[in-house]
């Protein structure tokens, strides 16, 4: 099988720690990266969870949506729905700006 080279950049401290751990595992860093890549290709997924903190505005909206019985939800016009979306986006922007 033909081989291909791949170059990555990472923090020196992380690389040193990674190399040390790989040595303890009895493999090279190159072998560990190959194990990771093969696992991704085989499972067609990253083999660990990648996530962000929950957005409180989104969570409140979902909680409100799921806690209201369907028959009690008011019918909304498209304009009303778009206005709700606009307000939610504005709240999200304000929340993100406050975190910075």
C-alpha positions, 0 to 999 in steps of 0.5 A: 500500500502506498504511503502518504505523509501528513504534517500537523502543528501542535503545542510543544508541551502537548507534543512532549506529553503525547510522545511520553504517553505513546512511549508508555503505551509501547507505540510511536506517536505516528502509530497512535495517530494511525490508530486514531485515523483508522478508527475514524475511517472504520466507524465514520465518526470521531471516537469521542464526544465533541461538544460545546456548552449548552446555549441557555437561550436555546435550552429555555426555548426547548424546555418551554416547547416540550413542556407545553402540551401540543393542544395548548400551543397557539397557532402562529403565523409565519410572520410571528414565527419569524419574529420569534426567531429574530428575537431568539437570534438577538438574545443569542448574540447579546449572550455571546457578546456578554461572554466575550 
